[in-house]
């Protein structure tokens, strides 16, 4: 009888528990919100990097090297001072023409004296010799000894040749100057990169003083400056 009663109570309790659990009438909404923007895939495809070599047709142009030394020297060969004008060194042009003009004048002056004294020397050897262009030389110097006339003639010839040589050298210096300053026109920078300049301290040994273990007077403090040219 007792077992039957316990069984009845257990069944009744299970029935009440099942009746108490009612289904939830509220519907759960999704917590995630979909993005309203449509994402598009990237249409550009990256290509792997492949280092290549420059061909002979490729030309690297550096703005600082556009000033051509070749143009400067050719222009100075054609017209003195033209290369300096190309380098924007206008103050050198009067110096160039002053030197060339002076040498050109002395070339003409010594050539005139040479031809005049030559005419005098010919007249002294042959009184019948005439030269209308240098007649004034004949009238002025015919009374001097022949040895003096010959020496003066040789001196004028030597001076003329030296002036011609100086004229050619001055023209050459004009070309060299144009080339050098065109070469270094833009080959330096004005930045603050001083990596090629190193300053360090050091000690200089005095060779006239003996070195002892505790004698520091034989050494002189010094500053060492090292400049590396590129």
C-alpha positions as MATLAB code, in Angstrom:
seq = 'XXXXXXXXXXXXXXXXXXXXXXXXXXXXXXXXXXXXXXXXXXXXXXXXXXXXXXXXXXXXXXXXXXXXXXXXXXXXXXXXXXXXXXXXXXXXXXXXXXXXXXXXXXXXXXXXXXXXXXXXXXXXXXXXXXXXXXXXXXXXXXXXXXXXXXXXXXXXXXXXXXXXXXXXXXXXXXXXXXXXXXXXXXXXXXXXXXXXXXXXXXXXXXXXXXXXXXXXXXXXXXXXXXXXXX';
ca = [
       0.000    0.000    0.000;
       2.838    2.373    0.861;
       4.652    1.652   -2.426;
       1.502    2.376   -4.376;
       1.065    5.716   -2.596;
       4.656    6.787   -3.290;
       4.284    5.842   -6.923;
       1.125    7.937   -7.232;
       2.797   10.974   -5.622;
       5.817   10.699   -7.962;
       3.618   10.528  -11.071;
       1.565   13.524   -9.927;
       4.698   15.599   -9.310;
       6.074   14.869  -12.760;
       2.756   15.851  -14.325;
       2.704   19.200  -12.512;
       6.298   19.934  -13.552;
       5.543   19.279  -17.210;
       2.514   21.556  -17.067;
       4.539   24.429  -15.543;
       6.980   24.589  -18.495;
       5.224   26.653  -21.210;
       6.835   27.488  -24.545;
       8.312   31.052  -24.961;
       6.084   33.157  -27.193;
       8.758   35.857  -27.854;
      10.908   35.346  -30.917;
      14.575   36.107  -30.582;
      15.974   38.575  -33.102;
      19.354   38.171  -34.610;
      21.990   40.197  -32.796;
      24.099   40.706  -35.871;
      23.273   43.455  -38.329;
      24.304   42.937  -41.881;
      26.337   45.693  -43.559;
      24.289   47.563  -46.124;
      27.409   48.462  -48.136;
      28.495   46.040  -50.762;
      32.192   45.276  -50.573;
      34.004   44.900  -53.867;
      37.128   42.927  -54.268;
      40.280   44.744  -55.375;
      40.582   44.411  -59.132;
      44.312   45.336  -59.153;
      46.648   42.450  -58.782;
      50.081   43.108  -57.338;
      52.960   41.928  -59.451;
      56.094   40.472  -57.925;
      59.120   42.770  -57.944;
      61.765   41.799  -60.447;
      64.934   43.910  -60.399;
      66.043   44.689  -63.919;
      69.193   46.056  -65.487;
      69.392   49.329  -67.367;
      69.809   48.901  -71.077;
      72.176   50.940  -73.184;
      69.293   53.049  -74.435;
      68.284   54.056  -70.920;
      69.805   57.368  -69.913;
      69.933   58.573  -66.346;
      69.620   62.352  -66.275;
      70.814   64.098  -63.138;
      69.849   67.785  -63.018;
      73.257   68.779  -61.616;
      75.103   67.343  -64.632;
      73.190   69.161  -67.350;
      75.949   71.789  -67.471;
      78.213   70.374  -70.171;
      81.996   70.904  -69.921;
      82.269   69.815  -73.556;
      80.082   72.704  -74.682;
      82.083   75.138  -72.563;
      85.473   74.141  -73.989;
      84.210   74.051  -77.601;
      82.736   77.531  -77.256;
      85.972   78.884  -75.807;
      87.904   77.300  -78.666;
      85.681   79.076  -81.188;
      85.400   82.474  -79.458;
      87.477   83.389  -76.391;
      85.247   84.098  -73.414;
      82.218   82.299  -74.819;
      82.781   79.373  -72.476;
      83.073   81.750  -69.524;
      79.765   83.325  -70.534;
      78.288   79.810  -70.649;
      79.562   79.286  -67.089;
      78.132   82.684  -66.055;
      81.623   83.966  -65.196;
      81.202   87.229  -67.072;
      83.850   89.040  -65.046;
      86.552   86.897  -66.678;
      85.730   88.040  -70.214;
      87.435   91.489  -69.925;
      90.534   89.811  -68.473;
      90.688   87.345  -71.351;
      90.307   89.985  -74.025;
      92.707   92.298  -72.204;
      95.423   89.625  -72.255;
      94.754   88.534  -75.834;
      94.455   92.132  -77.037;
      97.749   93.165  -75.439;
      99.575   90.169  -76.857;
      97.999   90.765  -80.261;
      99.195   94.373  -80.234;
     102.769   93.371  -79.376;
     102.701   90.730  -82.089;
     101.883   93.450  -84.609;
     104.399   95.882  -83.083;
     107.321   93.423  -83.130;
     106.404   92.211  -86.608;
     106.527   95.804  -87.869;
     109.921   96.391  -86.257;
     111.245   93.117  -87.621;
     110.228   93.951  -91.180;
     111.588   97.503  -90.813;
     115.006   96.443  -89.504;
     115.113   93.714  -92.139;
     114.597   96.381  -94.801;
     117.406   98.463  -93.269;
     119.753   95.448  -93.267;
     118.978   94.794  -96.948;
     119.556   98.447  -97.790;
     122.937   98.418  -96.064;
     123.963   95.452  -98.187;
     122.497   96.891 -101.388;
     122.069  100.698 -101.602;
     119.810  100.246 -104.626;
     117.260   98.365 -102.496;
     114.027  100.304 -101.964;
     110.997   99.590  -99.834;
     108.281  102.240  -99.781;
     106.499  100.677  -96.826;
     109.542  100.795  -94.550;
     111.296  103.800  -96.078;
     111.126  105.644  -92.757;
     113.143  102.834  -91.113;
     115.743  103.080  -93.858;
     116.088  106.823  -93.448;
     116.227  106.636  -89.628;
     118.437  103.571  -89.004;
     120.634  103.322  -92.121;
     123.389  105.256  -90.349;
     123.697  102.652  -87.554;
     126.211   99.771  -87.830;
     125.024   96.671  -89.600;
     125.662   94.484  -86.532;
     123.317   96.629  -84.425;
     120.616   96.472  -87.099;
     120.917   92.677  -87.321;
     120.741   92.327  -83.538;
     117.669   94.554  -83.392;
     116.087   92.549  -86.206;
     116.688   89.269  -84.369;
     115.382   90.739  -81.112;
     112.152   91.872  -82.802;
     111.732   88.450  -84.398;
     112.249   86.669  -81.074;
     109.847   89.016  -79.289;
     107.226   88.447  -81.976;
     107.511   84.680  -81.663;
     107.250   84.848  -77.867;
     104.138   87.003  -78.128;
     102.586   84.521  -80.555;
     103.355   81.701  -78.120;
     101.862   83.718  -75.251;
      98.765   84.425  -77.329;
      98.241   80.725  -78.005;
      98.869   79.833  -74.361;
      96.388   82.470  -73.213;
      93.790   81.059  -75.583;
      94.518   77.592  -74.215;
      94.215   78.782  -70.611;
      90.897   80.329  -71.563;
      89.691   76.915  -72.789;
      91.030   75.074  -69.730;
      89.384   77.569  -67.399;
      86.047   77.130  -69.160;
      86.298   73.333  -68.956;
      87.363   73.148  -65.300;
      84.738   75.539  -63.976;
      82.043   73.895  -66.099;
      83.110   70.514  -64.692;
      82.711   71.672  -61.106;
      79.813   74.034  -61.740;
      77.231   71.786  -60.039;
      79.369   69.014  -58.586;
      79.026   70.176  -54.984;
      76.038   70.325  -52.669;
      75.016   72.925  -50.118;
      73.334   70.496  -47.707;
      74.341   69.788  -44.110;
      75.693   66.322  -44.807;
      79.061   66.347  -43.076;
      79.491   62.600  -42.939;
      82.783   62.845  -44.805;
      84.273   65.168  -42.181;
      85.497   63.552  -38.976;
      86.873   65.438  -35.972;
      88.561   63.572  -33.153;
      90.968   64.271  -30.337;
      94.428   62.872  -29.897;
      97.864   63.270  -28.392;
     101.000   64.288  -30.245;
     104.298   62.927  -29.031;
     107.193   65.339  -28.711;
     110.203   63.512  -30.211;
     112.663   65.801  -28.409;
     111.433   64.824  -24.931;
     112.051   61.371  -23.410;
     109.017   59.284  -22.566;
     108.752   58.039  -18.993;
     106.076   56.002  -17.310;
     104.496   58.977  -15.553;
     105.800   61.837  -17.682;
     102.756   63.246  -19.484;
     104.516   66.476  -20.490;
     105.905   64.755  -23.562;
     102.411   64.586  -25.080;
     100.520   67.566  -26.507;
      96.714   67.533  -26.863;
      95.607   67.966  -30.466;
      92.492   67.911  -32.618;
      92.509   65.599  -35.618;
      90.482   66.648  -38.666;
      89.910   64.082  -41.414;
      88.275   65.142  -44.688;
      87.403   62.463  -47.228;
      87.037   63.762  -50.767;
      84.432   62.051  -52.885;
];
